[in-house]
Amino acid sequence: MSLLVRGARILTQDAQRRTVDGDVLVEDGKIAKVGGVIKAKVDETIDAKGKLLIPGLVNTHTHLPMVLFRGWGDDLLLDDWLKTRIWPAEDKMNESDMRAGTRLAALEMIESGTTCFNDMYFFEDAVADEAEQAGLRGWAGFGMVDAGKVGPDEPNPKMAECEAFVKKWAKKGRVRASPAPHAPYTCGPVTYRRTMEIAEKYDTVLHTHMSETRGEVYDVEKTRGARPPKYLENSKALGKRSVLAHCGWVTKDEVNAVAKAGASVSHNPVSNMKLATGGACPVPEFLAAKADVGLGTDGAASNNSLDMFETMKFAALLHKHLRWDAKLLPAQTIFDLATRGGAAALKWGDRIGSIEVGKRADLVLVDLDDPRLRPMHDPVSQLVYAGPSRPVHATIVDGAVLKLGDEFRTLKPDAVIQAAEKAAGRLTAA
């Protein structure tokens, strides 16, 4: 398949952050030419006049099926939220629910310009299958929780199932599988060590939560004998494959240790603020330490949205507000985190995150005629501070058009929404 995007203003997000005008040619899922007038015989041409072409947005931490709990348990403390709303509903979930939730999440991501995700949940084979069918790219993380199931010197009983899942999806396509031990306070050292061995064997990431709340940090220090980063290091799970979600309660020394180990960080500002975790991931310090940092929405149950445009704005404003510094994390830096930074954080910086010859064609067209984006003094600034998801005109993954205008090519919105409503109603019923 070949595709020609004609006459766009292109934010390449290359090393020089060049903006060029013209066409982009896609052949066999890869970007073949960028800029100028390109003459080629192609299977499809998209008229992009008056539109902005950007790399697809990368969501580095989420729980896709949890869209079924959007708005279920708002305005509660984290502990109450989990115990009274989320865990009871999750206990009822089956594979059909996971598929319905994943399709709804995929629909939302495609509509809002997210082309790549990093998921962690259960029934992940179903999640991976639905995401692949929807045309998205991502890591499907096999969620694992030890708490109450095994002793500190035993591996999780689902370890063999985890490895079989990761092996199954190792060479599948756009969606791949990864081990995803939940967090230091729920998973023992043997589980962390074994999951890192799986990640190394099949060349994947290891996706886990870390230092999300102050209580978690102190609990881990008390029960594991070390704060979360050191505990992961002791468990052989802090390394270049590690993707650490949240990191809201870390010290400067821990920032440097994470960066030195080559681990990646996923900053989830909206979820953290909504659940009142009280800490903010020190993104400026992580960047200064040369760590790969991306942005995440977390699950829609604790965010209410999978919109990465919204996440970009919150990420910028949160740090400016907390540090009393309006110059901190400027728009270009935030846009980097949502594109090339997120790609690097997920270990795919060599294939996505920018519009360059040879990279996979994960692209998003933004309609500049939307009044919320005018006047267009600075495209990057508008995307970060004023860019709602609605003006997304086209979403393209691996050169395949998933959305063009109001047309969705891999999903049927009415059917997706109807199935999700049915599943959510059953799960949240008294």
MIKE-965921 format. One record per residue: x, y, z of N, C-alpha, C in turn. Coordinates in steps of 0.001 Angstrom, whole numbers, padded with zeros to 6 digits, always signed. Layout:
# residues N
XYZXYZXYZ/...
END
This chain:
# residues 430
+000836-001194+000000+000000+000000+000000+000872+001246+000000/+000445+002247-000754+001156+003524-000797+000161+004652-000546/+000671+005722+000046-000172+006840+000458+000582+008134+000218/-000128+009146-000259+000457+010475-000441-000375+011484+000327/+000249+012137+001314-000389+013228+002042+000043+014512+001348/-000913+015218+000746-000598+016307-000186-000806+017683+000442/+000240+018516+000411+000114+019938+000707-000050+020306+002170/+000595+019589+003087+000464+019864+004515+001562+020795+005011/+001329+021363+006164+002397+021994+006928+002896+020920+007883/+004171+020588+007829+004683+019392+008489+005593+019752+009656/+005192+019335+010865+006074+019420+012024+006835+018102+012093/+008048+018091+011588+008766+016823+011427+009167+016197+012755/+009437+017021+013761+009968+016538+015040+011272+015762+014853/+012032+016143+013823+013354+015556+013646+014321+016217+014624/+015581+015910+014525+016559+016422+015484+016616+017939+015497/+016349+018562+014354+016360+020023+014255+014982+020639+014475/+013973+019814+014693+012586+020253+014872+012152+021136+013696/+012449+020688+012491+012123+021461+011293+010624+021470+011004/+010153+022577+010497+008804+022683+009942+008950+022886+008446/+008342+022002+007664+008435+022108+006214+007034+022052+005620/+006906+022554+004420+005632+022512+003709+005723+021522+002559/+004586+020903+002260+004563+020029+001103+003938+018680+001362/+004491+017656+000717+003893+016332+000692+004709+015332+001519/+004055+014242+001869+004736+013107+002483+004305+011849+001740/+005280+011082+001273+005013+009841+000562+005265+008656+001493/+004301+007754+001532+004398+006555+002358+004340+005329+001455/+005304+004439+001620+005329+003201+000848+005557+002027+001790/+004686+001040+001721+004795-000165+002561+004930+000178+004043/+004166+001163+004474+004131+001528+005878+005241+002441+006342/+006221+002718+005483+007348+003572+005844+007269+004921+005130/+007849+005913+005787+007940+007236+005173+009054+007205+004132/+008706+007503+002871+009670+007418+001767+010233+008774+001376/+009397+009828+001441+009848+011174+001101+009094+012179+001953/+009749+013295+002281+009144+014341+003101+009433+015705+002500/+008373+016484+002229+008516+017872+001813+008530+018073+000315/+008156+019308-000085+008111+019645-001489+006943+018997-002188/+006949+019106-003519+005907+018487-004338+006408+017118-004783/+005687+016094-004403+006084+014724-004721+005142+014164-005775/+005714+013677-006850+004926+013050-007902+005116+011542-007816/+004021+010869-007572+004093+009412-007453+002719+008817-007668/+002700+007611-008210+001454+006883-008375+001214+006108-007089/+000089+006416-006416-000167+005818-005106-001574+005235-005043/-001803+004452-004002-003116+003847-003803-004131+004836-003254/-003650+005819-002471-004566+006800-001891-003845+008131-001699/-004573+009208-001959-004053+010553-001732-004981+011290-000778/-004399+011932+000224-005171+012738+001170-004836+014202+000937/-005849+015010+000694-005668+016449+000535-005472+017066+001912/-004271+017555+002182-003947+018107+003498-003765+019621+003466/-004275+020261+002459-004168+021716+002384-004904+022350+003571/-004234+023280+004247-004829+023923+005410-004780+023066+006660/-003935+022036+006634-003845+021128+007783-002398+020972+008228/-002255+020579+009473-000944+020388+010096-000692+018898+010250/+000453+018427+009764+000813+017016+009880+001836+016860+010998/+001530+016002+011967+002405+015786+013107+002635+014288+013298/+003682+013913+014024+003829+012496+014347+002684+012056+015248/+002307+010793+015167+001271+010269+016054+001684+010406+017500/+000724+010671+018381+001008+010846+019803+001190+009487+020473/+002057+009447+021484+002435+008203+022161+001997+008266+023619/+001135+007349+024020+000636+007264+025396+001442+006187+026118/+002343+006613+027020+003308+005672+027600+002815+004908+028815/+001601+005183+029286+001062+004395+030397-000456+004496+030439/-001112+003348+030311-002570+003339+030388-003065+001938+030739/-004352+001856+031001-005058+000591+031239-006313+000661+030364/-006214+000207+029144-007233+000480+028134-008652+000051+028524/-008883-001198+028983-010259-001603+029270-010921-000817+030391/-010146-000071+031157-010730+000692+032261-011564+001887+031792/-011652+002088+030472-012610+003083+029979-014031+002704+030397/-014247+001435+030679-015579+001001+031120-015945+001588+032478/-014944+002080+033214-015195+002669+034532-015049+004187+034510/-015096+004780+033339-015029+006235+033222-016185+006866+034004/-015839+007702+034994-016867+008366+035786-017450+007514+036893/-016942+006275+037062-017446+005377+038092-016538+005507+039327/-016924+006353+040247-016118+006534+041443-015332+007821+041460/-015874+008876+040885-015191+010168+040909-015201+010765+042313/-014218+011643+042557-014164+012458+043778-014059+011628+045048/-013290+010541+044958-013021+009701+046121-011525+009658+046381/-011159+009413+047631-009760+009187+047942-009312+007889+047281/-008027+007806+046975-007500+006676+046211-007876+005329+046838/-007683+005202+048147-007967+003937+048806-009456+003580+048717/-010324+004567+048954-011768+004337+048844-012164+004015+047411/-011564+004732+046486-011852+004537+045056-011560+003097+044640/-010400+002581+045070-010022+001220+044716-010926+000189+045394/-011113+000336+046702-011800-000701+047475-013307-000729+047269/-013921+000445+047051-015384+000474+046958-015908+000473+045532/-015079+000876+044567-015566+000968+043192-014794+000081+042205/-013488+000262+042140-012733-000383+041071-012561-001881+041299/-012029-002280+042437-011780-003714+042645-013047-004560+042594/-014157-004133+043196-015375-004951+043072-015841-005105+041631/-015714-004041+040844-016128-004121+039442-015166-004985+038636/-013871-004856+038905-012883-005657+038177-013067-007146+038440/-013511-007489+039624-013719-008904+039950-014747-009564+039036/-015613-008772+038443-016649-009307+037564-016205-009393+036096/-015062-008816+035760-014677-008681+034353-014313-010014+033716/-014721-010179+032473-014359-011357+031697-013749-010914+030368/-013396-011861+029536-012732-011529+028275-013601-010655+027381/-014891-010907+027348-015792-010105+026528-015778-008635+026957/-015757-008415+028270-015689-007046+028783-014386-006382+028347/-013291-007117+028448-011994-006568+028066-011973-006170+026598/-012581-006981+025775-012626-006656+024341-013486-005417+024098/-014628-005352+024762-015506-004192+024588-014807-002922+025051/-014123-002988+026184-013412-001829+026698-012260-001417+025808/-011520-002378+025303-010387-002065+024434-010843-001419+023137/-011947-001898+022574-012450-001282+021340-012866+000168+021582/-013501+000440+022726-013886+001814+023026-012647+002681+023227/-011648+002157+023924-010407+002895+024122-009711+003166+022790/-009711+002163+021909-009088+002337+020598-009806+003414+019794/-011138+003406+019864-011911+004421+019157-011544+005820+019649/-011433+005969+020970-011087+007272+021534-009672+007696+021140/-008738+006774+021171-007364+007120+020800-007257+007505+019331/-007904+006747+018487-007859+007067+017057-008469+008436+016802/-009575+008736+017465-010239+010025+017267-009388+011184+017779/-008551+010925+018795-007786+012015+019394-006301+011992+019035/-005931+011237+018011-004584+011339+017470-003510+010529+018173/-003892+009577+019015-002908+008700+019638-002743+007457+018771/-001518+007194+018379-001248+006066+017485-000521+004926+018170/+000048+005184+019365+000837+004185+020061+000539+004242+021553/+000435+003075+022204+000088+003019+023619+000988+002026+024341/+001021+002136+025666+001706+001169+026526+000721+000764+027605/+000174-000446+027480-000919-000879+028336-000435-001836+029426/-001210-001906+030494-000998-002885+031561-002360-003248+032120/-002723-004519+032004-003998-004941+032580-004063-006468+032551/-005268-006988+032528-005484-008438+032552-006211-008862+031272/-006273-010154+031006-006819-010660+029734-006121-009954+028561/-004794-009795+028692-004075-008972+027716-004025-009567+026320/-004243-010863+026195-004295-011441+024855-005477-010859+024081/-006590-010666+024786-007764-010046+024166-007491-008578+023859/-006805-007887+024779-006470-006473+024567-005575-006335+023341/-004536-007163+023263-003620-007107+022122-004342-007386+020808/-005209-008377+020820-005947-008753+019607-006844-007617+019127/-007577-006997+020041-008474-005910+019651-007700-004681+019178/-006588-004374+019847-005781-003221+019436-005166-003443+018062/-004722-004668+017818-004155-004997+016509-005218-004865+015424/-006415-005362+015686-007490-005249+014699-007885-003798+014442/-007787-002975+015482-008128-001557+015324-007058-000800+014557/-005882-001406+014411-004822-000785+013618-003798-000002+014408/-003859-000048+015733-002958+000733+016567-001616+000026+016761/-000665+000781+017286+000638+000232+017662+000751+000278+019188/+001422-000698+019791+001592-000596+021228+002173-001823+021885/+002408-001675+023190+002819-002767+024057+001615-003196+024886/+001299-004467+024867+000238-005021+025709+000904-005692+026902/+000762-005096+028080+001477-005564+029256+000690-006582+030066/+001278-007741+030301+000654-008818+031070+000724-008448+032546/-000386-007960+033106-000412-007505+034484-000258-008646+035474/+000551-008409+036516+000797-009440+037517+000787-008814+038907/+000103-009475+039838+000032-009038+041236+000329-010241+042123/+001328-010108+042984+001682-011204+043893+000896-011161+045194/+000571-009960+045663+000057-009740+047021-000996-010772+047414/-000718-011486+048506-001668-012464+049015-001662-013787+048286/-000784-013934+047262-000796-015151+046451+000463-015993+046631/+001609-015341+046792+002872-016070+046890+003729-015457+047981/+004720-016212+048433+005672-015716+049407+006740-014870+048741/+007573-014184+049526+008581-013279+048970+009642-013973+048148/+009823-015295+048335+010850-016021+047599+010274-016897+046491/+009024-016617+046124+008361-017404+045083+007969-016506+043914/+007981-017055+042693+007527-016276+041545+006011-016263+041457/+005481-015326+040738+004045-015276+040503+003585-016561+039810/+002458-017138+040221+002008-018407+039627+001663-018305+038144/+001508-017085+037654+001182-016901+036239+002423-016617+035387/+003606-016880+035927+004838-016557+035209+004941-017295+033878/+004599-018577+033865+004668-019349+032617+003661-018824+031600/+002474-018452+032085+001454-017888+031198+001928-016553+030629/+002586-015768+031469+003132-014490+031016+004142-014697+029897/+005074-015633+030097+006093-015865+029075+005476-016383+027776/+004500-017259+027882+003846-017783+026679+003159-016664+025900/+002545-015737+026624+001881-014599+025986+002888-013694+025289/+003975-013378+025985+005002-012520+025399+005599-013177+024159/+005861-014485+024241+006413-015214+023099+005444-015215+021923/+004160-015391+022203+003146-015433+021142+003126-014157+020328/+003270-013009+021003+003172-011722+020331+004532-011114+019982/+005597-011893+020145+006948-011355+019958+007169-010800+018554/+006606-011446+017558+006820-011000+016176+005492-010806+015435/+004452-010518+016165+003119-010458+015570+002950-009292+014592/+003385-008112+014968+003131-006953+014120+003252-005672+014909/+002280-004771+014730+002344-003467+015402+002223-003606+016916/+001411-004547+017371+001223-004748+018804+002115-005886+019270/+002866-005600+020342+003713-006620+020950+003366-006747+022425/+003856-007806+023041+003518-008072+024437+004724-007854+025337/+004439-007513+026590+005505-007299+027563+005052-007779+028938/+005986-008144+029806+005625-008431+031195+005353-007123+031926/+004362-007125+032818+003983-005899+033522+003673-006186+034989/+004697-006454+035797+004471-006588+037231+003924-005278+037779/+002867-005360+038572+002088-004171+038913+002887-003068+039590/+003517-003374+040722+004199-002326+041482+005057-002957+042574/+006040-002224+043108+006885-002761+044178+006115-003197+045422/+004972-002568+045693+004237-002943+046899+003328-004145+046688/+003193-004620+045458+002347-005781+045183+003110-006952+044579/+004364-006748+044181+005121-007809+043538+006464-008024+044236/+006801-009299+044458+008019-009649+045160+009242-009641+044263/+010410-009772+044861+011662-009689+044102+011835-010800+043073/+011329-011986+043367+011470-013079+042405+010636-012791+041151/+009437-012274+041364+008593-011927+040218+009254-010849+039370/+009821-009841+040008+010501-008797+039237+011711-009352+038482/+012495-010183+039139+013672-010719+038473+013287-011600+037293/+012295-012442+037488+011877-013341+036414+011247-012587+035247/+010456-011567+035541+009848-010806+034439+010902-010035+033642/+011955-009553+034312+013027-008908+033568+013751-009916+032682/+013896-011128+033155+014507-012174+032324+013669-012431+031077/+012343-012423+031229+011452-012590+030078+011610-011414+029115/+011656-010198+029658+011820-009011+028814+013116-009075+028014/+014179-009530+028651+015461-009629+027961+015439-010746+026913/+014821-011850+027242+014770-012996+026327+014027-012667+025045/+012929-011892+025172+012100-011622+023996+012209-010173+023516/+013188-009446+024046+013472-008076+023610+012252-007169+023736/+011722-007090+024964+010552-006250+025222+010879-005250+026328/+009907-004415+026636+010015-003557+027811+009479-004301+029030/+009756-003761+030215+009137-004209+031453+008384-003009+032012/+007080-003121+032096+006197-001998+032435+005715-002149+033876/+005943-001141+034715+005526-001221+036110+005232+000165+036672/+004390+000205+037714+004202+001443+038463+005370+001603+039435/+005682+002858+039771+006706+003082+040789+006532+004431+041459/+006563+004436+042790+006565+005667+043592+005424+006602+043200/+004217+006037+043108+003062+006845+042727+002569+007693+043892/+002606+007144+045105+002114+007871+046273+003148+007835+047396/+003036+008773+048317+003925+008816+049469+003747+007560+050325/+002489+007144+050524+002230+005955+051316+002894+004723+050735/+002867+004613+049403+003508+003473+048746+005005+003453+049052/+005653+004597+048952+007095+004673+049181+007444+004194+050582/+006717+004688+051574+007010+004303+052954+006666+002843+053224/+005580+002360+052623+005208+000959+052806+006264+000027+052212/+006746+000364+051019+007766-000466+050378+009061-000434+051183/+009418+000734+051672+010625+000840+052482+010515-000032+053733/+009323-000068+054318+009110-000847+055538+009072-002345+055260/+008370-002752+054216+008169-004182+053964+009259-004813+053103/+009884-004014+052217+010894-004559+051310+012318-004203+051734/+012440-003281+052691+013766-002909+053164+014463-001869+052326/+013771-001280+051377+014363-000247+050530+013245+000540+049857/+013545+001776+049489+012571+002565+048728+012414+001948+047337/+011309+002264+046635+011007+001576+045374+012138+001505+044342/+012836+002600+044003+013890+002459+042989+014994+001490+043400/+015405+001576+044663+016464+000679+045136+015956-000754+045196/+014690-000926+045576+014105-002266+045604+014088-002881+044202/+013724-002093+043187+013746-002598+041815+015176-002930+041387/+016108-002072+041783+017514-002344+041459+017974-003644+042111/+017643-003830+043371+018023-005056+044079+017384-006291+043457/+016210-006100+042857+015474-007203+042230+015846-007403+040765/+016883-006699+040305+017361-006799+038912+016299-006343+037910/+015451-005392+038342+014362-004938+037471+014453-003455+037139/+015570-002832+037437+015776-001432+037083+016860-001384+036022/+016436-001164+034785+017394-001171+033682+016837-000515+032446/+017517-000701+031340+017157+000002+030107+015823-000458+029535/+015298-001586+029993+013991-002051+029510+012842-001569+030387/+013145-000999+031539+012112-000623+032506+011391+000652+032079/+010060+000589+032082+009223+001775+031889+008478+001994+033197/+008798+003073+033901+008316+003338+035242+007219+004390+035215/+006012+003978+035571+004875+004894+035528+004762+005679+036828/+004548+006966+036690+004248+007928+037765+005499+008582+038351/+006253+007900+039185+007482+008464+039767+007232+009831+040398/+006142+009953+041134+005778+011237+041730+006447+011514+043058/+006992+010462+043684+007625+010621+044994+009036+010018+044944/+009926+010728+044294+011316+010290+044172+012250+011421+044591/+013404+011067+045079+014419+012043+045472+015332+012353+044287/+016185+013373+044446+017136+013720+043385+018109+012568+043141/+018532+011909+044207+019426+010766+044035+018736+009634+043283/+017441+009441+043541+016699+008398+042839+016500+008753+041370/+016293+010027+041079+016221+010476+039685+017494+010091+038954/+018630+010384+039560+019915+010082+038926+020123+008583+038790/+019666+007807+039784+019820+006358+039717+018982+005763+038588/+017754+006262+038437+016879+005798+037361+017494+006114+036004/+017987+007347+035859+018590+007751+034593+019855+006949+034297/+020676+006756+035312+021919+006002+035124+021638+004564+034702/+020552+003996+035223+020191+002622+034862+019639+002520+033445/+019280+003665+032842+018714+003656+031493+017227+003421+031454/+016561+003468+032621+015114+003253+032677+014369+004465+032136/+013151+004230+031660+012287+005293+031134+011226+005664+032158/+010685+006871+032007+009698+007393+032939+008447+007816+032182/+007277+007484+032739+005996+007932+032182+005318+008874+033173/+005171+010125+032773+004539+011153+033616+003046+011202+033306/+002202+011056+034352+000743+010998+034194+000087+012110+035010/+000160+013347+034572-000261+014484+035397-001742+014525+035724/-002600+014204+034773-004038+014335+035003-004506+013328+036049/-004129+012082+035888-004513+011052+036839-003970+011350+038228/-002717+011741+038305-002121+012036+039606-002847+013158+040322/-003240+014195+039592-003966+015305+040216-005380+014891+040605/-006031+014115+039758-007409+013724+040039-007490+012812+041261/-006510+011944+041427-006489+011055+042583-005757+011668+043773/-005293+012893+043604-004662+013647+044693-003503+012879+045316/-002588+012389+044474-001431+011662+044997-000446+012594+045702/-000569+013896+045470+000220+014871+046212+001624+015094+045717/+002088+014294+044802+003428+014465+044259+003381+014606+042753/+004370+015292+042212+004462+015458+040765+005799+014906+040292/+005762+014099+039273+006983+013553+038691+007938+014699+038350/+009172+014682+038855+010121+015774+038581+010696+015685+037166/+009871+015998+036200+010264+015879+034800+011508+016701+034473/+011609+017961+034924+012825+018729+034599+014102+018037+035056/+014059+017455+036246+015241+016773+036761+015530+015484+035986/+014488+014752+035623+014706+013548+034819+015311+013898+033460/+014821+014960+032848+015371+015378+031556+016812+015845+031696/+017090+016567+032766+018458+017032+032997+019411+015860+033209/+018881+014775+033776+019697+013582+034004+019778+012690+032768/+019158+013124+031669+019191+012413+030387+018360+011128+030380/+017319+011079+031192+016408+009942+031137+015410+010140+030005/+014933+009030+029431+013853+009108+028443+012537+009272+029187/+011798+010318+028844+010543+010631+029525+009422+010755+028501/+008288+010129+028798+007097+010279+027966+005915+010663+028822/+004783+010878+028186+003552+011239+028881+002551+010092+028797/+001734+009963+029835+000688+008955+029832-000603+009508+030394/-001700+008886+030036-003001+009303+030563-003395+008519+031796/-002767+007333+032007-003253+006346+032955-004598+005838+032419/-005329+005062+033200-006615+004565+032728-007682+005635+032794/-008702+005499+031968-009782+006489+031955-010596+006465+033239/-010445+005424+034054-011151+005389+035334-010604+006436+036292/-009312+006771+036165-008702+007752+037056-008325+009038+036341/-008766+009196+035129-008475+010380+034323-009743+010898+033665/-010600+009940+033275-011830+010170+032520-011568+010426+031048/-010314+010368+030620-009989+010655+029236-008701+009943+028851/-008580+009610+027565-007328+009109+026993-006749+010134+026026/-007129+011384+026200-006767+012465+025288-005365+012981+025597/-004422+012737+024702-003049+013166+024913-002855+014670+024714/-003743+015323+023985-003665+016794+023891-003920+017401+025275/-004921+016902+025954-005210+017375+027300-004035+017093+028232/-003455+015910+028108-002323+015543+028953-001131+016466+028721/-000881+016842+027477+000213+017771+027199+000025+019086+027949/-001178+019636+027886-001430+020918+028541-001259+020808+030050/-001825+019770+030645-001710+019605+032089-000258+019407+032511/+000509+018672+031725+001913+018433+032060+002690+019738+032111/+002422+020617+031168+003112+021916+031148+002679+022792+032309/+001377+022899+032513+000861+023828+033516+001178+023376+034942/+001134+022082+035187+001402+021581+036529+002789+021994+037009/+003778+021811+036176+005135+022122+036591+005386+023626+036695/+004825+024378+035791+004955+025834+035892+004358+026328+037210/+003198+025801+037543+002492+026226+038747+003258+025838+040007/+003698+024590+040083+004368+024114+041288+005726+024778+041502/+006417+025087+040409+007772+025640+040538+007813+027167+040445/+006662+027805+040279+006606+029268+040143+007499+029734+038991/+007457+029043+037884+008365+029357+036773+007649+029121+035451/+007186+030192+034833+006438+030094+033574+007304+029640+032408/+008625+029690+032565+009522+029271+031491+009806+027772+031522/+009401+027122+032606+009712+025710+032778+008897+024839+031821/+009519+023832+031252+008874+022910+030315+008060+023653+029254/+008736+024358+028361+008037+025084+027286+007312+024132+026344/+006489+024709+025483+005627+023916+024605+006403+022905+023776/+007549+023296+023231+008306+022360+022396+008771+021152+023197/+009197+021373+024436+009623+020254+025275+008461+019309+025548/+007302+019864+025849+006126+019039+026115+005711+018260+024869/+005748+018912+023712+005399+018233+022463+006391+017103+022184/+007656+017331+022529+008657+016276+022401+008279+015062+023251/+007839+015309+024497+007494+014208+025390+006367+013352+024823/+005437+013985+024114+004268+013281+023578+004548+012579+022255/+005701+012850+021662+006016+012262+020354+007329+011491+020418/+008432+012159+020091+009723+011471+020041+010174+010994+021427/+009847+011742+022478+010212+011317+023829+009474+010065+024246/+008173+010029+023961+007391+008841+024270+007862+007634+023493/+008211+007852+022224+008721+006746+021404+010010+006189+021997/+010913+007073+022413+012173+006629+023012+011921+005909+024337/+010963+006417+025111+010645+005798+026400+010156+004370+026230/+009480+004087+025125+008977+002738+024851+009951+001928+023999/+011165+002448+023815+012237+001767+023096+011949+001637+021604/+011130+002540+021101+010823+002549+019675+011212+003862+019014/+012194+004555+019584+012608+005831+019021+013214+005732+017647/+013667+004534+017272+014260+004354+015954+013215+004144+014869/+011953+003964+015262+010942+003658+014243+009760+004620+014223/+009456+005297+015331+008334+006245+015365+008738+007492+016150/+007824+008467+016226+008053+009656+017036+008432+010893+016253/+008773+010722+014974+009100+011867+014119+008747+011522+012680/+008677+012539+011849+008342+012350+010433+009635+012446+009646/+010274+011304+009467+011559+011237+008792+011600+010026+007870/+012348+010145+006798+012473+009047+005843+013003+007803+006555/+012326+006693+006329+012735+005423+006910+011954+005023+008141/+011287+005986+008777+010500+005642+009958+009112+005155+009544/+008448+004452+010458+007097+003987+010200+006165+005188+010111/+005175+005072+009255+004278+006201+008992+003134+006233+009990/+003420+006679+011209+002404+006933+012237+002189+008436+012263/+001103+008890+011666+000908+010307+011370-000479+010773+011790/-000574+012062+012102-001854+012663+012472-001994+014001+011753/-003160+014202+011140-003479+015483+010498-004429+016279+011386/-004046+017506+011686-004863+018388+012514-005454+019476+011635/-006765+019679+011752-007477+020663+010937-007272+022063+011511/-006587+022916+010778-006273+024256+011264-007441+025234+011132/-008532+024808+010510-009686+025694+010372-010501+025798+011651/-010190+024954+012635-010924+025013+013897-010651+026340+014599/-011693+027043+015036-011489+028364+015649-010639+028328+016912/-010574+027179+017579-009771+027084+018794-008280+027102+018503/-007900+026924+017247-006490+026919+016867-006081+028189+016125/-006943+029167+016107-006647+030416+015398-006618+031596+016345/-005737+032582+016073-004722+032628+015023-003561+031693+015323/-002849+031281+014277-001790+030304+014413-000430+031002+014475/-000135+031619+015612+001159+032273+015775+002284+031245+015858/+002045+030159+016595+003064+029136+016809+002362+027783+016854/+002551+026929+015847+001824+025653+015795+002042+024774+017019/+003272+024669+017491+003545+023804+018641+002844+024324+019880/+002906+025626+020079+002226+026231+021227+000723+025987+021168/+000151+026111+020003-001286+025892+019866-001665+024447+020168/-000852+023510+019705-001144+022100+019961-001101+021778+021451/-000143+022353+022157+000035+022044+023572-000971+022779+024444/-001192+024054+024176-002006+024859+025080-003457+025050+024627/-003729+024870+023336-005081+025134+022838-005625+024012+021979/-004857+022949+021867-005207+021923+020901-006101+020826+021426/-007399+020978+021319-008293+019878+021700-008223+018768+020659/-008733+017605+021003-008626+016466+020097-009592+016547+018923/-010656+017267+019053-011687+017260+018015-011174+017640+016624/-010207+018572+016495-009758+018912+015144-008896+017854+014458/-008702+016687+015052-007934+015638+014379-008708+015187+013140/-008113+015418+011992-008778+015101+010725-008468+013676+010274/-007233+013238+010497-006848+011901+010055-005854+011289+011033/-005997+010003+011256-005052+009238+012072-004568+008069+011232/-003249+007955+011121-002621+006976+010239-001587+006192+011041/-001633+004878+010962-000659+004033+011654-000069+003047+010657/+001253+003040+010581+001944+002135+009665+001492+002340+008219/+001129+003587+007915+000697+003917+006566-000752+003593+006269/-001472+002995+007215-002884+002669+007028-003746+003762+007654/-004721+004229+006927-005609+005286+007403-006682+004670+008299/-006673+005034+009564-007663+004518+010508-008858+005441+010630/-008622+006723+010424-009686+007734+010484-009390+008797+009447/-010423+009208+008721-010311+010308+007779-011605+011086+007820/-011534+012331+008297-012745+013097+008502-013602+012429+009560/-014850+012157+009217-015757+011484+010157-015811+009976+009938/-014982+009472+009046-015003+008052+008708-013958+007282+009514/-014401+006241+010201-013506+005320+010898-013447+004034+010076/-012249+003593+009744-012118+002487+008805-011921+001120+009458/-011565+001098+010718-011317-000191+011372-012315-000487+012482/-013092+000486+012852-014071+000323+013926-015409+000933+013518/-016482+000369+014042-017817+000912+013823-018262+001585+015122/-018183+002919+015179-018413+003635+016440-019703+003261+017165/-020818+003185+016464-022092+002894+017138-022062+001530+017817/-021547+000542+017122-021474-000806+017691-020501-000863+018863/-019380-000150+018733-018380-000114+019803-018976+000477+021071/-019644+001600+020930-020217+002291+022083-021334+001462+022722/-022166+000846+021894-023276+000032+022414-022742-001145+023237/-021710-001823+022730-021147-002965+023451-020488-002525+024756/-019823-001378+024731-019173-000877+025937-020195-000476+027000/-021266+000152+026587-022325+000529+027517-022928-000706+028194/-023135-001745+027425-023713-002972+027969-022769-003590+029000/-021475-003663+028659-020504-004252+029575-020383-003426+030850/-020303-002104+030687-020141-001222+031845-021344-001303+032779/-022523-001405+032197-023740-001515+033012-023742-002748+033877/-023301-003865+033325-023257-005107+034091-022208-005040+035199/-021037-004469+034888-019943-004446+035855-020202-003531+037036/-020946-002474+036807-021157-001491+037881-022519-001646+038570/-023264-002645+038162-024565-002870+038789-024377-003354+040231/-025274-002945+041089-025173-003335+042503-025415-004829+042655/
END
